[in-house]
Amino acid sequence: MLEDKRENLESARQRRLLDDLVSHLSHEDPNIYYMPTSGIAALLYEAIKSNTVPDLNQEKQELLKRMSLRDIEVMLSLH
């Protein structure tokens, strides 16, 4: 039961971080709004894996690096 709560908290944190990253990317390139979810997820995945995401401390980087491309797509589509 405690493990489930921890996973839910981790998922919520990942979701907030992804939302922040999408917001950051959309300020840099307004055309992201028109991209399919899979395209946005691919951009985020590559940025996370290559450590080119601005303003991420070590803890946040580790939290996001645990996510697969499919995980990111699913989280974005649930929004």
For each residue, the residues with C-beta under 8 A, 3 or more apart:
1: 4 5
2: 5 6
3: 6 7
4: 1 7 8
5: 1 2 8 9
6: 2 3 9 10
7: 3 4 10 11
8: 4 5 11 12
9: 5 6 12 13
10: 6 7 13 14 63
11: 7 8 14 15 75
12: 8 9 15 16
13: 9 10 16 17 63
14: 10 11 17 18 63 64 67 75
15: 11 12 18 19 75
16: 12 13 19 20
17: 13 14 20 21 56 60 63 64
18: 14 15 21 22 44 64 72 75 76
19: 15 16 22 23 79
20: 16 17 23 24
21: 17 18 24 25 44 47 53
22: 18 19 25 26 32 40 44 76
23: 19 20 26 27
24: 20 21 27 28 54
25: 21 22 28 29 32 40 43 44
26: 22 23 29 30 32 33
27: 23 24
28: 24 25
29: 25 26 32
30: 26 33
31: 34 35
32: 22 25 26 29 35 40 43
33: 26 30
34: 31
35: 31 32 39 40 43
36: 39 40
37: 40 41 73 76 77
38: 41 42 73
39: 35 36 42 43
40: 22 25 32 35 36 37 43 44 76
41: 37 38 44 45 69 72 73 76
42: 38 39 45 46 69
43: 25 32 35 39 40 46 47
44: 18 21 22 25 40 41 47 48 72 76
45: 41 42 48 49 67 68 69 72
46: 42 43 49 50
47: 21 43 44 50 52 53
48: 44 45 51 53 61 64 65 67
49: 45 46 65
50: 46 47
51: 48 61
52: 47
53: 21 47 48 56 61 64
54: 24
55:
56: 17 53 60 61 64
57: 60 61
58: 61 62
59: 62 63
60: 17 56 57 63 64
61: 48 51 53 56 57 58 64 65
62: 58 59 65 66
63: 10 13 14 17 59 60 66
64: 14 17 18 48 53 56 60 61 67
65: 48 49 61 62
66: 62 63
67: 14 45 48 64 71 72 75
68: 45 71 72
69: 41 42 45 72 73
70: 73 74
71: 67 68 74 75
72: 18 41 44 45 67 68 69 75 76
73: 37 38 41 69 70 76 77
74: 70 71 77 78
75: 11 14 15 18 67 71 72 78 79
76: 18 22 37 40 41 44 72 73 79
77: 37 73 74
78: 74 75
79: 19 75 76
